[in-house]
């Protein structure tokens, strides 16, 4: 979806620049889940929050986005 909207590069840049702030972003996603109606454990919002919490996964996802954009 990010690639389709042309947001792969900006999203990877934000993930790279945010560093430790991604943990705070994950907490905001967790907090917002009930408000967005996606409080079930298998939701995409849950997966996003878990990815943001893990620094290694965030960096890996940013690298994946950059690779996808270069194709």
N, C-alpha and C positions, 0 to 999 in steps of 0.2 A: 504494500500500500504506500509506503514512504517513497519508493522508487517511482510508482505511478504518478504521484503528486510532485515529483522532483525534489523531495525533501531528504533524500538519503545523505547527501553531503552536509547540509546544515545540521541534521540530527547527529551525525557522527562527530561533527565539530563541537556541538553542545555536550555530548557525552564525554569527549576528550577534555574539554575545558572545565567541566563541572567538577571532575575529580571526586573529592569526598562529599560534595554537595548532592551527589546522586543518592546517598543514603537518606538525606532529608527529603528529596523528591520521592523516594520510595514510601516514606512515611506519609507524605501528602496523598499519594495514590491509595494507600491502605485506608486512610481517613476518608477519602472521597468515594470509596467503593459503595457504601450503602446509599450515598446520595445519588450515585449514578445507576443504581439498581443492578450492580454486578458484584454482589457480596459472596457469590458462590466460589468455593476454592478453586475450581477449574477454569475460571474466567480469564480472558485476555488481560484484564486489568491486574489480576493476581500475578500472572506471569510477568507482566511489565514491572510490577513492584519488586518481585523476587530478583529479576535481572538487575534492576537498579541497585538493590541492596548489595549485590556481589560485585566488587570492583573488577575482578578478573572477567566476569561475564560481561560487564558493561564495556570494558576495553575490547573484548572479543567481538561483541556485537557492533561496536563502532568500526572495527577493522573490516568486518563483514560488509557493512554498509558502504564503506569506501571502495571495497573490491567490486561490489555490485554496480556502483556508479561508474566505475572505470570501464565497464564492459560496453 
